Amino acid sequence: MAQPPKRPALPAKRTMAIKKTLNGKSSMPKLVVRSFAISLDGFSAAPGQSLKEPFGRDGLKLMNWVFATKHFNTLFGRPGGAEGIDNDFMAKADENVGASIMGRHMFGPPSDVADKAAWRGWWGENPPYHHPVFVLTHEKKAAMAMEGGTRFTFVNDGIEAALAQAFAAANGKDVRIAGGAATVRQYLQAGLIDELHLVQVPLLMGQGERLFEGLGGVEQNYECVEFTPSPAVSHLRIVKKS
């Protein structure tokens, strides 16, 4: 008889017991995922990442809802963009975030970049983070200080080490997992994520990197508590069960 999937192990306590005080009340900073786009069949990126296609072949269409918002255009100094539900969620995505964590594929470089040693990320010299960012990687690399307050630190000793450094750097604020799917999965498997805001885009991709792949039993620890559709996408808020 087939055995039921194992329940993902939850740690006995958070890696860093850092508390903050808001309005006289003590609360714990959270590890969050926000505005993370997935297709109807659960993929967050397509195969074939390259310099021209950071989300894989034709994968950037997952982000069309973002490009249409006023918040995104303002972030990059552009006029225009729509207000409304999607814009509100985008604006809230950066609230109370003091540091970010990302995987090596999200930072890059992709395989078709010739001078990999000179790579400084996808975003130019002034990335949109404006706070410390911790990159999970197996490579030994010196930290990179960028314009606008972003500093990339490369962590070689696992997700909990990155999380401890990120909470310390966040100075009492939340830590956000910027991506990609493999990094989110690792933190979900460890039971370390407190809240996920997923954005389901109405398209089928058929292949790529699936967010919940191999996470049988995750439903025992997490539940969807909010579903908000817009004309373009659906917003889902998933939280750790109390």
Long-range contacts (C-beta under 8 A, 24 or more apart in sequence): 4-217, 5-216, 5-217, 6-216, 6-217, 7-217, 7-220, 7-221, 8-188, 8-189, 8-190, 8-191, 8-215, 8-217, 8-218, 8-220, 8-221, 9-189, 9-190, 9-191, 10-190, 10-191, 10-221, 11-190, 11-191, 11-192, 14-192, 15-160, 15-163, 15-164, 15-167, 15-192, 16-163, 16-164, 16-167, 16-168, 18-167, 18-168, 18-170, 18-172, 19-172, 20-172, 20-173, 29-98, 29-167, 29-170, 29-172, 29-173, 29-174, 29-175, 30-174, 30-175, 30-194, 30-195, 31-163, 31-174, 31-175, 31-176, 31-177, 31-187, 31-192, 31-193, 31-194, 32-97, 32-174, 32-175, 32-176, 32-177, 32-193, 32-194, 32-195, 32-196, 32-197, 33-176, 33-177, 33-184, 33-193, 33-195, 33-196, 33-197, 33-198, 34-92, 34-93, 34-94, 34-97, 34-176, 34-196, 34-197, 35-66, 35-89, 35-90, 35-93, 35-197, 35-199, 36-179, 36-184, 36-196, 36-197, 36-198, 36-199, 36-211, 37-62, 37-63, 37-65, 37-66, 37-198, 37-199, 37-200, 37-201, 37-233, 38-62, 38-198, 38-199, 38-200, 38-201, 38-211, 39-200, 39-201, 39-203, 39-204, 39-205, 39-208, 40-200, 40-201, 40-202, 40-203, 40-204, 41-204, 41-205, 41-206, 41-210, 42-210, 42-211, 42-212, 42-213, 43-181, 43-205, 43-206, 43-207, 43-208, 43-209, 43-210, 43-211, 44-179, 44-180, 44-181, 44-208, 44-209, 44-210, 44-211, 45-180, 45-181, 45-208, 45-209, 46-205, 46-207, 46-208, 47-207, 47-208, 49-105, 49-110, 49-111, 50-110, 50-111, 50-112, 51-109, 51-110, 51-112, 51-113, 54-108, 54-110, 54-122, 56-208, 59-205, 59-208, 61-201, 61-203, 62-201, 62-203, 62-205, 64-201, 64-232, 65-199, 65-201, 65-230, 65-232, 65-233, 66-90, 68-232, 75-128, 76-128, 84-230, 85-228, 85-230, 85-235, 86-230, 86-232, 86-233, 86-235, 89-197, 89-199, 89-228, 89-235, 93-176, 93-197, 94-176, 96-173, 96-174, 97-131, 97-170, 97-173, 97-174, 97-175, 97-176, 98-131, 98-132, 98-169, 98-170, 98-171, 98-172, 98-173, 98-174, 98-175, 99-131, 99-132, 99-133, 99-134, 99-166, 99-167, 99-169, 99-170, 99-173, 99-175, 99-176, 100-129, 100-131, 100-132, 100-133, 100-134, 100-166, 100-175, 100-176, 100-177, 100-178, 101-133, 101-134, 101-135, 101-136, 101-159, 101-162, 101-163, 101-166, 101-175, 101-176, 101-177, 101-178, 101-183, 101-187, 102-133, 102-134, 102-135, 102-136, 102-177, 102-178, 102-179, 102-180, 102-183, 103-135, 103-136, 103-179, 103-180, 103-182, 103-183, 104-135, 104-136, 104-137, 104-138, 104-139, 105-180, 105-182, 106-135, 106-178, 106-179, 106-180, 106-183, 107-135, 107-137, 107-152, 120-144, 120-146, 121-146, 121-152, 126-150, 129-178, 131-169, 131-170, 132-166, 132-169, 132-170, 133-178, 134-162, 134-165, 134-166, 134-169, 136-162, 136-183, 159-183, 159-186, 159-187, 159-190, 159-192, 160-190, 160-192, 163-187, 163-192, 180-209, 181-209, 181-210, 181-211, 181-213, 182-209, 184-211, 185-211, 185-212, 185-213, 185-214, 185-215, 188-215, 188-218, 188-222, 189-215, 189-218, 191-221, 191-240, 193-222, 193-240, 194-239, 194-240, 195-237, 195-238, 195-239, 195-240, 196-222, 196-236, 196-237, 196-238, 196-239, 197-235, 197-236, 197-237, 197-238, 198-235, 198-236, 198-238, 199-233, 199-234, 199-235, 199-236, 200-233, 200-234, 200-235, 200-236, 201-232, 201-233, 202-233, 202-234
